[in-house]
Amino acid sequence: MPLDSHNTQSWRPGDEVICQYDFPGRTQYDLPFQRGDILVIVKSTTDPNWFKAKNSSGREGMIPANYVRQRREVTLHAMPWYHGKISRLEAEQLLCPRRDGLYLIRDSTNHAGDYTLCVSFEGKVEHYHIKYEENRLSIDDEVFFRNLDELVQHYTIDADGLCTKLIQPVNKEGDNFGTVSIQDFRSGGWVINREDLQLADLIGKGDFGDVYKGSYKGQAVAAKQLKDRDRGGQPFLQEASVMTSLRHPNLVKLIGVVLSDTIFLVTEFVGKGNLVEFLRSRGRNVITKKDQINFATDTCAAMEYLESKGLVHRDLAARNVLVHDDGTAKVSDFGLAKFGDLSLSSQKFPIKWTAPESLRSNIRGMSEKKQEKGYNSKSFDQINLKLKQIKVHSSTTSQRNPRGDRCIFASATAAN
C-alpha cells in the first residue's frame, strides 16, 4: 500500500496530478487510473485522503491522494558552472590555473543521466560522481539535493567531505541565461514513459526537432523529437520548463517530456494546424468576420495571460498560433520565450516582427512593462495581416499593421 507522504492541503481545483500507481477503483464512484495517467483535481472532500478528479476523456470520480503526486512547475536556474557533455580531459584543461576551490560540473561520461563535480585542489583535479536516484542527487549517499543548484550552494558553504569547499566556478562560455535541470522534470512529475507514447505521422520540422502526431495513453498528442541532444538539449528543455508554468485555454498544453536516449516534448494535439495554413486553405466564404475576431481575441487572451506571468513570448506570429477542432486559437512554440528580467542579448529573435523600440534599445534599456508590451502586443501585426488577406489581396499592403476600422486586432483589443 502506498504511503501518504504528500502534502495535499494546497491542492486546488485545476491542479494536475500524475498517477504513481495503478488504481482499479473499488466503487462506482471511484475513478480508475493507471500509472502515468494525468488527472485534474476537481474538488477536495471532507476526507483529506480522497479527492474528486477527472481524466483526459472528461470522466470524473474519486481518487486516493496517496496514489498520485502533484505536478510542480520547473524553473530555470542560473548555472553558469554547468558545462554539459565535456570529457574528463576537457574539464581538467578548463580548471587552469589550479587554484584551490576552482570547480565546474559536467555530465558523467560513465553513468548516463548522472553528473560529475570537478574540483581543483593542491594542483590536482578531483572528480566526484553525482548520482541521481529516486528524484534526488547525492555525492555521498548521506546528503541529498533536489537539483544541482542546491548541491553547489551546499558545498560552497561547507566542504562536507570534499577535498575543499567550492570557491570559484569556471563559467561556461556563451549564453548562460538559465539552465534547466533534468532532475527537476522528474521530481516535478513531468516525465512520462517512452513505452506509453506511440508515434504516427510526421507533421512538422523545426531547428531542433521533428514533430509527430501520436497518442499518449489514448490521448491525441503532438510529440517533438530532439534531433541533436548535444546541440539542442538545453533550449529544448527550457521550452518545456516554460510550459510547465502555463495554464490557459488559449495556450497549447504540455503533457510531459520523455527523457530516454531520445528526448520528446509532448503536448496536446491541435487538429486544424497553424493559422497560416488554416487561412490559406480556406476562402472568405468559409472564414467569417466572427471567426477572425475570435482568433484575434483568443490570441489577445493568451498574451494577456503571459504578461500577467511576466513572460515574453518573443515569437508571436501566425505560424505559431494553432487552431483547435472547435475553432479555438492556441498560442504555441515557446522556444524563444524568456522571463522579463533575463538578458536577451545575443539571442536570436524575429527582427521582422519585433517592436522598433525593442530593436533600438536591444531590450536591455527597456522596462519590463515596455518589453512585454513590445513583444506581446505589437507582434500581433503578422497575425492581423494574415487575417486581412482573406478580404484584401494586395502586394502593397504594409508589413506593419495599418490603423483604422478594418484592423481586426485593434477592434478586438478595444473591445476588451
C-alpha positions, 0 to 999 in steps of 0.5 A: 500500500502506498504511503501518504507522504504528500502534502495535499492541503494546497491542492486546488481545483485545476491542479494536475496530478500524475498517477504513481500507481495503478488504481482499479477503483473499488466503487462506482464512484471511484475513478480508475487510473493507471500509472502515468495517467494525468488527472485534474483535481476537481474538488477536495472532500471532507476526507483529506485522503480522497479527492474528486478528479477527472481524466483526459476523456472528461470522466470524473470520480474519486481518487486516493491522494496517496496514489498520485503526486502533484505536478510542480512547475520547473524553473530555470536556474542560473548555472553558469558552472554547468558545462554539459557533455565535456570529457574528463580531459576537457574539464581538467584543461578548463580548471587552469590555473589550479587554484584551490576551490576552482570547480565546474560540473559536467555530465558523467561520461560513465553513468548516463543521466548522472553528473560529475563535480570537478574540483581543483585542489593542491594542483590536482583535479578531483572528480566526484560522481553525482548520482541521481536516484529516486528524484534526488542527487547525492555525492555521498549517499548521506546528503541529498539535493533536489537539483544541482543548484542546491548541491553547489550552494551546499558545498560552497558553504561547507566542504562536507567531505570534499577535498575543499569547499567550492570557491570559484566556478569556471563559467561556461562560455556563451549564453548562460541565461538559465539552465534547466535541470533534468532532475527537476522534470522528474521530481516535478512529475513531468516525465512520462514513459517512452513505452506509453507514447506511440508515434504516427505521422510526421507533421512538422520540422523545426531547428531542433526537432521533428514533430509527430502526431501520436497518442499518449495513453489514448490521448491525441498528442503532438510529440517533438523529437530532439534531433541533436541532444548535444546541440539542442538539449538545453533550449529544448528543455527550457521550452518545456520548463516554460510550459510547465508554468502555463495554464490557459485555454488559449495556450497549447498544453504540455503533457510531459517530456520523455527523457530516454536516449531520445528526448520528446516534448509532448503536448496536446494535439491541435487538429486544424494546424497553424493559422497560416495554413488554416487561412490559406486553405480556406476562402472568405466564404468559409472564414467569417468576420466572427471567426477572425475576431475570435482568433484575434481575441483568443490570441489577445487572451493568451498574451494577456495571460503571459504578461500577467506571468511576466513572460515574453513570448518573443515569437508571436506570429501566425505560424505559431498560433494553432487552431483547435477542432472547435475553432479555438486559437492556441498560442504555441512554440515557446522556444524563444520565450524568456522571463522579463528580467533575463538578458536577451542579448545575443539571442536570436529573435524575429527582427521582422516582427519585433517592436522598433523600440525593442530593436533600438534599445536591444531590450536591455534599456527597456522596462519590463512593462515596455518589453512585454508590451513590445513583444506581446502586443505589437507582434500581433501585426503578422497575425492581423495581416494574415487575417486581412488577406482573406478580404484584401489581396494586395502586394502593397499592403504594409508589413506593419499593421495599418490603423483604422476600422478594418484592423481586426486586432485593434477592434478586438483589443478595444473591445476588451 
